[in-house]
Amino acid sequence: MGVVDGTSFPLSYLLVSAGKNRPITKILMSWFAELKEHGINNLKLFLTDKDTAQINAAISTWTNAHVQLCLWHVKRAVEQHLSSKKKIIQIRYNVQEAHNQCHIIDPNWQQSIFCSINFSDNNSQIKQT
């Protein structure tokens, strides 16, 4: 995208057919090299949707460019994740397994017990939740 008087304009388009074993990074590198040859050689910022092929091609073409995730794509990914109807996988922490992988973790460690104060009676009893 190029910016003229505060308005963004696409400078170039590339359509690539998807498929297994496609050298997408090499295709993008060739395209970026052409853009660089045509004067787009002092790129300061490269926005992406977290596509590794784009990131790798951009880094190899414009070594000084800062690669950053596009805010629109980040917001969209968060909204899709939060609205997903997929079953949430609950991960159980196994302290012994953690200790086996890293000996400095205390094998006697117990997860915290969350408590709340029950204000329904005058004694303010603490109940475990």
PyMOL CGO cylinders between C-alpha atoms (Angstrom):
from pymol import cmd
from pymol.cgo import CYLINDER

trace = [
    CYLINDER, 0.00, 0.00, 0.00, 1.14, 3.46, -0.73, 0.3, 1, 1, 1, 1, 1, 1,
    CYLINDER, 1.14, 3.46, -0.73, -0.17, 6.51, 1.13, 0.3, 1, 1, 1, 1, 1, 1,
    CYLINDER, -0.17, 6.51, 1.13, -0.96, 9.74, -0.68, 0.3, 1, 1, 1, 1, 1, 1,
    CYLINDER, -0.96, 9.74, -0.68, -2.48, 12.62, 1.31, 0.3, 1, 1, 1, 1, 1, 1,
    CYLINDER, -2.48, 12.62, 1.31, -3.54, 10.22, 4.08, 0.3, 1, 1, 1, 1, 1, 1,
    CYLINDER, -3.54, 10.22, 4.08, -5.27, 7.78, 1.74, 0.3, 1, 1, 1, 1, 1, 1,
    CYLINDER, -5.27, 7.78, 1.74, -3.92, 4.27, 1.11, 0.3, 1, 1, 1, 1, 1, 1,
    CYLINDER, -3.92, 4.27, 1.11, -3.71, 2.81, -2.38, 0.3, 1, 1, 1, 1, 1, 1,
    CYLINDER, -3.71, 2.81, -2.38, -2.63, -0.68, -3.42, 0.3, 1, 1, 1, 1, 1, 1,
    CYLINDER, -2.63, -0.68, -3.42, 0.63, -0.59, -5.36, 0.3, 1, 1, 1, 1, 1, 1,
    CYLINDER, 0.63, -0.59, -5.36, 0.48, -4.10, -6.69, 0.3, 1, 1, 1, 1, 1, 1,
    CYLINDER, 0.48, -4.10, -6.69, -1.58, -7.29, -6.65, 0.3, 1, 1, 1, 1, 1, 1,
    CYLINDER, -1.58, -7.29, -6.65, -0.52, -10.92, -6.76, 0.3, 1, 1, 1, 1, 1, 1,
    CYLINDER, -0.52, -10.92, -6.76, -2.87, -13.86, -7.14, 0.3, 1, 1, 1, 1, 1, 1,
    CYLINDER, -2.87, -13.86, -7.14, -1.42, -17.27, -6.36, 0.3, 1, 1, 1, 1, 1, 1,
    CYLINDER, -1.42, -17.27, -6.36, -3.32, -20.53, -6.65, 0.3, 1, 1, 1, 1, 1, 1,
    CYLINDER, -3.32, -20.53, -6.65, -3.23, -22.53, -3.45, 0.3, 1, 1, 1, 1, 1, 1,
    CYLINDER, -3.23, -22.53, -3.45, -2.13, -26.12, -3.24, 0.3, 1, 1, 1, 1, 1, 1,
    CYLINDER, -2.13, -26.12, -3.24, 0.20, -28.53, -1.55, 0.3, 1, 1, 1, 1, 1, 1,
    CYLINDER, 0.20, -28.53, -1.55, 3.91, -28.30, -2.26, 0.3, 1, 1, 1, 1, 1, 1,
    CYLINDER, 3.91, -28.30, -2.26, 3.61, -24.82, -3.77, 0.3, 1, 1, 1, 1, 1, 1,
    CYLINDER, 3.61, -24.82, -3.77, 6.79, -22.77, -3.22, 0.3, 1, 1, 1, 1, 1, 1,
    CYLINDER, 6.79, -22.77, -3.22, 4.80, -19.79, -1.89, 0.3, 1, 1, 1, 1, 1, 1,
    CYLINDER, 4.80, -19.79, -1.89, 7.77, -18.15, -0.17, 0.3, 1, 1, 1, 1, 1, 1,
    CYLINDER, 7.77, -18.15, -0.17, 9.84, -18.30, -3.38, 0.3, 1, 1, 1, 1, 1, 1,
    CYLINDER, 9.84, -18.30, -3.38, 6.92, -16.94, -5.42, 0.3, 1, 1, 1, 1, 1, 1,
    CYLINDER, 6.92, -16.94, -5.42, 6.54, -14.05, -2.98, 0.3, 1, 1, 1, 1, 1, 1,
    CYLINDER, 6.54, -14.05, -2.98, 10.29, -13.41, -2.96, 0.3, 1, 1, 1, 1, 1, 1,
    CYLINDER, 10.29, -13.41, -2.96, 10.27, -13.14, -6.76, 0.3, 1, 1, 1, 1, 1, 1,
    CYLINDER, 10.27, -13.14, -6.76, 7.31, -10.76, -6.64, 0.3, 1, 1, 1, 1, 1, 1,
    CYLINDER, 7.31, -10.76, -6.64, 8.90, -8.65, -3.88, 0.3, 1, 1, 1, 1, 1, 1,
    CYLINDER, 8.90, -8.65, -3.88, 12.18, -8.55, -5.83, 0.3, 1, 1, 1, 1, 1, 1,
    CYLINDER, 12.18, -8.55, -5.83, 10.30, -7.13, -8.83, 0.3, 1, 1, 1, 1, 1, 1,
    CYLINDER, 10.30, -7.13, -8.83, 8.68, -4.51, -6.60, 0.3, 1, 1, 1, 1, 1, 1,
    CYLINDER, 8.68, -4.51, -6.60, 12.09, -3.63, -5.20, 0.3, 1, 1, 1, 1, 1, 1,
    CYLINDER, 12.09, -3.63, -5.20, 13.53, -3.27, -8.71, 0.3, 1, 1, 1, 1, 1, 1,
    CYLINDER, 13.53, -3.27, -8.71, 10.67, -0.90, -9.55, 0.3, 1, 1, 1, 1, 1, 1,
    CYLINDER, 10.67, -0.90, -9.55, 11.57, 1.48, -6.74, 0.3, 1, 1, 1, 1, 1, 1,
    CYLINDER, 11.57, 1.48, -6.74, 9.95, 0.03, -3.64, 0.3, 1, 1, 1, 1, 1, 1,
    CYLINDER, 9.95, 0.03, -3.64, 13.27, -0.51, -1.95, 0.3, 1, 1, 1, 1, 1, 1,
    CYLINDER, 13.27, -0.51, -1.95, 13.16, 1.61, 1.20, 0.3, 1, 1, 1, 1, 1, 1,
    CYLINDER, 13.16, 1.61, 1.20, 10.34, -0.19, 2.97, 0.3, 1, 1, 1, 1, 1, 1,
    CYLINDER, 10.34, -0.19, 2.97, 10.07, 0.72, 6.65, 0.3, 1, 1, 1, 1, 1, 1,
    CYLINDER, 10.07, 0.72, 6.65, 7.01, -1.30, 7.68, 0.3, 1, 1, 1, 1, 1, 1,
    CYLINDER, 7.01, -1.30, 7.68, 5.54, -4.54, 6.37, 0.3, 1, 1, 1, 1, 1, 1,
    CYLINDER, 5.54, -4.54, 6.37, 2.02, -5.45, 7.57, 0.3, 1, 1, 1, 1, 1, 1,
    CYLINDER, 2.02, -5.45, 7.57, 0.90, -9.07, 7.36, 0.3, 1, 1, 1, 1, 1, 1,
    CYLINDER, 0.90, -9.07, 7.36, -1.83, -11.41, 8.55, 0.3, 1, 1, 1, 1, 1, 1,
    CYLINDER, -1.83, -11.41, 8.55, 0.78, -13.67, 10.22, 0.3, 1, 1, 1, 1, 1, 1,
    CYLINDER, 0.78, -13.67, 10.22, 1.43, -15.62, 7.05, 0.3, 1, 1, 1, 1, 1, 1,
    CYLINDER, 1.43, -15.62, 7.05, 4.90, -17.15, 7.49, 0.3, 1, 1, 1, 1, 1, 1,
    CYLINDER, 4.90, -17.15, 7.49, 5.59, -17.19, 3.74, 0.3, 1, 1, 1, 1, 1, 1,
    CYLINDER, 5.59, -17.19, 3.74, 4.90, -13.44, 3.55, 0.3, 1, 1, 1, 1, 1, 1,
    CYLINDER, 4.90, -13.44, 3.55, 7.00, -12.74, 6.63, 0.3, 1, 1, 1, 1, 1, 1,
    CYLINDER, 7.00, -12.74, 6.63, 9.99, -14.79, 5.41, 0.3, 1, 1, 1, 1, 1, 1,
    CYLINDER, 9.99, -14.79, 5.41, 9.84, -13.29, 1.91, 0.3, 1, 1, 1, 1, 1, 1,
    CYLINDER, 9.84, -13.29, 1.91, 9.56, -9.74, 3.25, 0.3, 1, 1, 1, 1, 1, 1,
    CYLINDER, 9.56, -9.74, 3.25, 12.45, -10.19, 5.69, 0.3, 1, 1, 1, 1, 1, 1,
    CYLINDER, 12.45, -10.19, 5.69, 14.72, -11.59, 2.97, 0.3, 1, 1, 1, 1, 1, 1,
    CYLINDER, 14.72, -11.59, 2.97, 13.78, -8.81, 0.52, 0.3, 1, 1, 1, 1, 1, 1,
    CYLINDER, 13.78, -8.81, 0.52, 13.64, -5.78, 2.80, 0.3, 1, 1, 1, 1, 1, 1,
    CYLINDER, 13.64, -5.78, 2.80, 16.10, -6.57, 5.58, 0.3, 1, 1, 1, 1, 1, 1,
    CYLINDER, 16.10, -6.57, 5.58, 15.52, -3.29, 7.46, 0.3, 1, 1, 1, 1, 1, 1,
    CYLINDER, 15.52, -3.29, 7.46, 11.71, -3.38, 7.33, 0.3, 1, 1, 1, 1, 1, 1,
    CYLINDER, 11.71, -3.38, 7.33, 9.78, -3.88, 10.55, 0.3, 1, 1, 1, 1, 1, 1,
    CYLINDER, 9.78, -3.88, 10.55, 7.28, -6.75, 10.16, 0.3, 1, 1, 1, 1, 1, 1,
    CYLINDER, 7.28, -6.75, 10.16, 4.06, -6.17, 12.08, 0.3, 1, 1, 1, 1, 1, 1,
    CYLINDER, 4.06, -6.17, 12.08, 0.69, -7.89, 12.27, 0.3, 1, 1, 1, 1, 1, 1,
    CYLINDER, 0.69, -7.89, 12.27, -2.15, -6.00, 10.63, 0.3, 1, 1, 1, 1, 1, 1,
    CYLINDER, -2.15, -6.00, 10.63, -4.53, -4.69, 13.30, 0.3, 1, 1, 1, 1, 1, 1,
    CYLINDER, -4.53, -4.69, 13.30, -7.60, -5.61, 11.24, 0.3, 1, 1, 1, 1, 1, 1,
    CYLINDER, -7.60, -5.61, 11.24, -6.42, -9.23, 10.94, 0.3, 1, 1, 1, 1, 1, 1,
    CYLINDER, -6.42, -9.23, 10.94, -5.59, -9.40, 14.67, 0.3, 1, 1, 1, 1, 1, 1,
    CYLINDER, -5.59, -9.40, 14.67, -9.06, -8.10, 15.63, 0.3, 1, 1, 1, 1, 1, 1,
    CYLINDER, -9.06, -8.10, 15.63, -10.71, -10.52, 13.21, 0.3, 1, 1, 1, 1, 1, 1,
    CYLINDER, -10.71, -10.52, 13.21, -8.76, -13.49, 14.59, 0.3, 1, 1, 1, 1, 1, 1,
    CYLINDER, -8.76, -13.49, 14.59, -9.72, -12.59, 18.18, 0.3, 1, 1, 1, 1, 1, 1,
    CYLINDER, -9.72, -12.59, 18.18, -13.40, -12.17, 17.24, 0.3, 1, 1, 1, 1, 1, 1,
    CYLINDER, -13.40, -12.17, 17.24, -13.44, -15.50, 15.40, 0.3, 1, 1, 1, 1, 1, 1,
    CYLINDER, -13.44, -15.50, 15.40, -11.77, -17.27, 18.31, 0.3, 1, 1, 1, 1, 1, 1,
    CYLINDER, -11.77, -17.27, 18.31, -14.15, -15.78, 20.88, 0.3, 1, 1, 1, 1, 1, 1,
    CYLINDER, -14.15, -15.78, 20.88, -17.25, -16.58, 18.81, 0.3, 1, 1, 1, 1, 1, 1,
    CYLINDER, -17.25, -16.58, 18.81, -16.13, -20.10, 17.94, 0.3, 1, 1, 1, 1, 1, 1,
    CYLINDER, -16.13, -20.10, 17.94, -18.48, -22.90, 18.94, 0.3, 1, 1, 1, 1, 1, 1,
    CYLINDER, -18.48, -22.90, 18.94, -15.61, -25.36, 19.16, 0.3, 1, 1, 1, 1, 1, 1,
    CYLINDER, -15.61, -25.36, 19.16, -15.39, -27.18, 22.46, 0.3, 1, 1, 1, 1, 1, 1,
    CYLINDER, -15.39, -27.18, 22.46, -12.81, -25.56, 24.70, 0.3, 1, 1, 1, 1, 1, 1,
    CYLINDER, -12.81, -25.56, 24.70, -10.06, -27.96, 25.66, 0.3, 1, 1, 1, 1, 1, 1,
    CYLINDER, -10.06, -27.96, 25.66, -9.35, -27.82, 29.36, 0.3, 1, 1, 1, 1, 1, 1,
    CYLINDER, -9.35, -27.82, 29.36, -5.73, -28.43, 30.14, 0.3, 1, 1, 1, 1, 1, 1,
    CYLINDER, -5.73, -28.43, 30.14, -4.93, -30.05, 33.46, 0.3, 1, 1, 1, 1, 1, 1,
    CYLINDER, -4.93, -30.05, 33.46, -1.66, -29.11, 35.13, 0.3, 1, 1, 1, 1, 1, 1,
    CYLINDER, -1.66, -29.11, 35.13, 0.31, -32.13, 36.29, 0.3, 1, 1, 1, 1, 1, 1,
    CYLINDER, 0.31, -32.13, 36.29, 2.90, -31.01, 38.84, 0.3, 1, 1, 1, 1, 1, 1,
    CYLINDER, 2.90, -31.01, 38.84, 4.80, -34.32, 38.75, 0.3, 1, 1, 1, 1, 1, 1,
    CYLINDER, 4.80, -34.32, 38.75, 5.12, -34.18, 34.96, 0.3, 1, 1, 1, 1, 1, 1,
    CYLINDER, 5.12, -34.18, 34.96, 6.28, -30.57, 35.22, 0.3, 1, 1, 1, 1, 1, 1,
    CYLINDER, 6.28, -30.57, 35.22, 8.85, -31.57, 37.86, 0.3, 1, 1, 1, 1, 1, 1,
    CYLINDER, 8.85, -31.57, 37.86, 10.09, -34.42, 35.64, 0.3, 1, 1, 1, 1, 1, 1,
    CYLINDER, 10.09, -34.42, 35.64, 10.66, -31.95, 32.81, 0.3, 1, 1, 1, 1, 1, 1,
    CYLINDER, 10.66, -31.95, 32.81, 12.21, -29.25, 35.01, 0.3, 1, 1, 1, 1, 1, 1,
    CYLINDER, 12.21, -29.25, 35.01, 13.68, -30.30, 38.35, 0.3, 1, 1, 1, 1, 1, 1,
    CYLINDER, 13.68, -30.30, 38.35, 13.44, -26.85, 39.94, 0.3, 1, 1, 1, 1, 1, 1,
    CYLINDER, 13.44, -26.85, 39.94, 9.62, -27.07, 40.00, 0.3, 1, 1, 1, 1, 1, 1,
    CYLINDER, 9.62, -27.07, 40.00, 8.50, -28.15, 43.48, 0.3, 1, 1, 1, 1, 1, 1,
    CYLINDER, 8.50, -28.15, 43.48, 6.76, -31.56, 43.14, 0.3, 1, 1, 1, 1, 1, 1,
    CYLINDER, 6.76, -31.56, 43.14, 4.73, -30.76, 46.29, 0.3, 1, 1, 1, 1, 1, 1,
    CYLINDER, 4.73, -30.76, 46.29, 3.27, -27.60, 44.84, 0.3, 1, 1, 1, 1, 1, 1,
    CYLINDER, 3.27, -27.60, 44.84, -0.52, -27.43, 44.91, 0.3, 1, 1, 1, 1, 1, 1,
    CYLINDER, -0.52, -27.43, 44.91, -2.72, -25.18, 42.87, 0.3, 1, 1, 1, 1, 1, 1,
    CYLINDER, -2.72, -25.18, 42.87, -4.25, -22.25, 44.70, 0.3, 1, 1, 1, 1, 1, 1,
    CYLINDER, -4.25, -22.25, 44.70, -7.66, -22.58, 46.23, 0.3, 1, 1, 1, 1, 1, 1,
    CYLINDER, -7.66, -22.58, 46.23, -9.82, -19.61, 45.39, 0.3, 1, 1, 1, 1, 1, 1,
    CYLINDER, -9.82, -19.61, 45.39, -12.00, -18.39, 48.21, 0.3, 1, 1, 1, 1, 1, 1,
    CYLINDER, -12.00, -18.39, 48.21, -14.76, -15.86, 48.36, 0.3, 1, 1, 1, 1, 1, 1,
    CYLINDER, -14.76, -15.86, 48.36, -16.35, -14.23, 51.35, 0.3, 1, 1, 1, 1, 1, 1,
    CYLINDER, -16.35, -14.23, 51.35, -19.99, -15.07, 51.93, 0.3, 1, 1, 1, 1, 1, 1,
    CYLINDER, -19.99, -15.07, 51.93, -21.62, -11.88, 53.18, 0.3, 1, 1, 1, 1, 1, 1,
    CYLINDER, -21.62, -11.88, 53.18, -25.06, -13.49, 53.51, 0.3, 1, 1, 1, 1, 1, 1,
    CYLINDER, -25.06, -13.49, 53.51, -24.73, -14.03, 57.24, 0.3, 1, 1, 1, 1, 1, 1,
    CYLINDER, -24.73, -14.03, 57.24, -23.26, -11.85, 59.94, 0.3, 1, 1, 1, 1, 1, 1,
    CYLINDER, -23.26, -11.85, 59.94, -20.28, -14.13, 60.57, 0.3, 1, 1, 1, 1, 1, 1,
    CYLINDER, -20.28, -14.13, 60.57, -18.77, -13.46, 57.12, 0.3, 1, 1, 1, 1, 1, 1,
    CYLINDER, -18.77, -13.46, 57.12, -17.82, -17.08, 56.75, 0.3, 1, 1, 1, 1, 1, 1,
    CYLINDER, -17.82, -17.08, 56.75, -15.34, -17.96, 54.06, 0.3, 1, 1, 1, 1, 1, 1,
    CYLINDER, -15.34, -17.96, 54.06, -16.53, -20.56, 51.62, 0.3, 1, 1, 1, 1, 1, 1,
    CYLINDER, -16.53, -20.56, 51.62, -14.37, -22.45, 49.15, 0.3, 1, 1, 1, 1, 1, 1,
    CYLINDER, -14.37, -22.45, 49.15, -15.33, -22.12, 45.48, 0.3, 1, 1, 1, 1, 1, 1,
]
cmd.load_cgo(trace, "trace")
